Amino acid sequence: MSFSFVSIVVETTIRFRRNPMLRICTVLFTLVLTTVAWAQASSAPDRRVRQSPEQLIQRWMEVSGGSSAYDAMTGRSRTWMLTFSNGGEATINGVADAKGRYFVMTQAPLKEKKMIEASNGQGAWLINEKGQAKLMTETQQAVTDIVEDPLWGKKTDKIFKRMATSASKQQFGGELCWQVIGLLPNRNRIELFFSVESGQWKGLEYLRKRPGRETTRNQIAFSDFREQDGFTVPFTFDATDDNGGATGKLTKLEFNPEIPADTFNVPDSIRSIVPAEPVGAASKATGGAHGKLIGMIGSEVVDKNGRRVSSSALGSKDNVLLYFSASWCPPCKRFTPGLVEFFNKNAEDKNFTIVFVSSDRSQDAMLKYMKDYNMDFWAVPFDRVNPSGIKTVYGDRGIPNLVWLNAADEAVAKSYVNGSYVGPNKVLSDFGQSMGVN
């Protein structure tokens, strides 16, 4: 309420102080305006109050362009000029689409050597300067997905196991920010920072563990936000770790570009562990059930002798029990004989099967475990266990873990309920009762 308005009210009240009706009207008028002003102030979001990760991400997407703009996005291409703290330079060219696929190439000027980070939406891989391809670690993939996928804010349930907002605000990139801690399935964490004032996503921090090297703390901070084609985007980023850093300047940005069809093809050397077909494609070929599961596993499952057979056989089963287990796990070895006996007695009549998802440390250990316990059901091939994403989607913190899937690959019963462990015996008992068997 302005000073001039208060003066008018006071003057009017004095002038008509002998008129009770006018005095009452003036007071009521003042109270109404004061109430309206208070209500308007109260309706504005209080940035001092901690918000949930979902609220912070939604606010960031709204201030960056709005949900309708994000829904209309089919991809983007970007070019960055990168300057390292040691004086070196490089160019980063990348494209990404709304399916979670991306292809990013980093190359130093006047050099033929290049490094590539890429994903086909199911798995992510690196290609080093020698042209050798390998899968990203789970943490590498999560960080790269967040940085490169323009729609990552709509897919946090596929990246993180849990998310929480820190109780206190943190300084990040020169601003006071809310800190969101995202826990990955491998129990590593990524910290995301959102400006308290503007709502912008300011960057992230994470620990990077590399074999034979010290663990480093890595940070990517965004700044110089500008509007481009209806989106507010950062034109500068600073990437730092314990050994140095680099600054990137955005020189070219295009939304919804034409992306060649072969951009996200999987390299031949790792094609066997990163299937080229999109999730669910296998189910179209089989015309049966369990399309999601088949798409995640890939084209083959394996038996106890190491023989690979078509995973399309799963499409004829009414139910599938996923068995997360390992030979080094004593509770698993106590539960496995009963599970095998249940399978041998009932699987054929009740039209279900079991798929073993191993946490063993080698393929040999996995197959030996299957032979020793006469597991006459199928297993996810050892080289597909992690890339398939089955542990992320259906697994949990520990083993043994039994998950009952219906024909639509919905989890009917699990060994973990609301974060509490009820165990595989409970799942097997519930499944047996539903089948009318003991």
Secondary structure, 3 states (H helix, E strand, C coil): CCHHHHHHHHHHHHHCCCCHHHHHHHHHHHHHHHHHHHHHHHHCCCCCCCCCHHHHHHHHHHHHCCHHHHHCCCEEEEEEEEEECCCCEEEEEEEEECCCCEEEEEECCCCCCEEEEEECCCCEEEECCCCCEEECCHHHHHHHHHHHCCCHHHCHHHHCCEEEECCCCEEECCEEEEEEEEECCCCCEEEEEEECCCCCEEEEEEEECCCCCCCEEEEEEEEEEEEECCEEEEEEEEEEECCEEEEEEEEEEEECCCCCCCCCCCCHHHCCCCCCCCCCHHHHHHCCCCHHHHHHHCCEEECCCCCEEEHHHHHHCCEEEEEEECCCCHHHHHHHHHHHHHHHHHHHHHCEEEEEEECCCCHHHHHHHHHHCCCCCEECCHHHHHHHCHHHHHCCCCCCEEEEECCCCCEEEECEECCEECCHHHHHHHHHHHHCCC
